[in-house]
Amino acid sequence: MVKVREDHPIHDDGSVDLDLWIERLQEQVELDDVEVVRQACELAQSLKEQEAPSEEAWAETEDSYVTGLKMAQILIELNQDQDALVAAILYRSVREQKLALDDVRRRFGANIEKLVNGVLQMAAIGSRQNPRREKVLGQSGNPLDNVRRMLVSMIDDVRVVLIKIAERTCAIRGVKQGSRKKRYIVAREVFDVYAPLAHRLGIGHIKWELEDLSFRYLKPNDYKRIAGLLDEKRLDRQEFIDTVLEILQTELDKANIKGDMSGRAKHIYSIWRKMQRKNIDFNQVYDIRAVRILVPEIRDCYTVLGIVHGLWRNIPHEFDDYIASPKANGYRSLHTAVFGPDNKVLEIQVRTHTMHEEAELGVCAHWLYKGTDTQSHSNSYEEKIAWLRQVLEWTEDLGGSEEFSDMISGDVTHDRVYVFTPDGHVVDMPSESTPVDFAYRVHTEVGHRCRGLKLTEELFR
């Protein structure tokens, strides 16, 4: 056990073996210049002792250096490039005002600065604008629509979104030791904004983790009840799954199909949501016992489906062909529920290895940025609109509005201006608006007393 701890580059006491971390990093991803990554780590490490502003509700229990490394590890799992990793390592230092964006640009270049700045803009519409608690200044309707509008208007590089999702994943993982209020604030933001966004990106394993951890803090009693029910049945469920896998392996061998099979635990929030949506008891959730089968080709998926239905009686209305009709986020798989051995309900998913990679990594499985590709993509308005239509149409996840759907079907970025207040609120205004209009939108008295506008260097980057 001691050996395992020594081999882990991030220790329990918060210290880091940087040489070992870099070594592990190089084993997982091909870096253009490992020294640039090392310099970013050393800079973040040198800044970690500086105290973050105490009034910030987002300040985490871990220091910015360790959080940056953990963010980078998440991004490695999502197949991200060196620029994304460096931006992740530096991001929290910038957000906590220990490192200036100008310094990032000077030391690491404009591309890294742009990524960090993009994540900072996403952060400004986060927990300080709680959609459940308040309305956006001077506006009516669902404040979550304003979150969507902001994202539509400012995102032209998917890496920005992935870095932010990685940061919020670290936040929800680490908030366990925080106060009850802090846990709630982080969980509310993650549940309302970042879990749905991970879903739209098709990043299944992160989406499930964000939902479960948020649910744990938003509805702790329901979480504990379902977790307890799952734990009580864990041994019985494992024995059942082992029996099913043995039967299926025999049948796949007869059909000369090479399949990888595993038991899959349904995550707690999805169980609770299904119970609420269908008004059913825990024992009526069919996919608590589940098996996933991965095969080489699409035709093998349907062959395996036939084998499954030949072995066990399928449950009516519990079959979905997401291969013929993929989900909106590109998810593809066959889902069926059957009465398995001992007449126990069992869900079985069948997909190819490629489909599984897409289900786990979503857009990251096929959207890679290298060399000049990033620049050409970012500058293409047509590609940006197509990308945003694909990724940010999350109306079914966040409660949506017809106005938002109409907006993304046309010229979404030319007729509106989105302005941040100092507190991170978003004000949505016509493109012809002036600073005086903004002052009046904040408050009538502010408009009456407005005497001028101060321009800063950041406006002209």
ABEGO torsion letter per residue (X at the ends): XAAAAAABABBAAGBBBAAAAAAAAAAABBBABAAAAAAAAAAAAAAAABBBBAABAABBABBAAAAAAAAAAAAAAAGBBAAAAAAAAAAAAAAAGABBAAAAAAAAEAAAAAAAAAAAAAAAABAABBAAABBBBGBBEBAAAAAAAAAAAABABAAAAAAAAAAAAAAAAAAAABBAAAAAAAAAAAAAAAAAAAAAAGBAAAAAAAAAAAAAAABAAAAAAAAAAAAAAAAAAAAAAAAAAAAAAAAAAAAGBBBBBBBBBBBAAAAAAAAAAAGBBAAABAAABBBBBBBABAAAAAAAAAAAAAABBBBBGABBBAAABBBAAGBBBBBBBBBBBGGBBBBBBBBBAAAAAAAAAEAAAABBBBEAAAAAAAABAAAAAAAAAAAABAAAAAGEBAAAAAAAABBAAAABBBBBBAAGBBBBBBAABBAAAAAAAABAAAAAABAEBBBBAAAAX
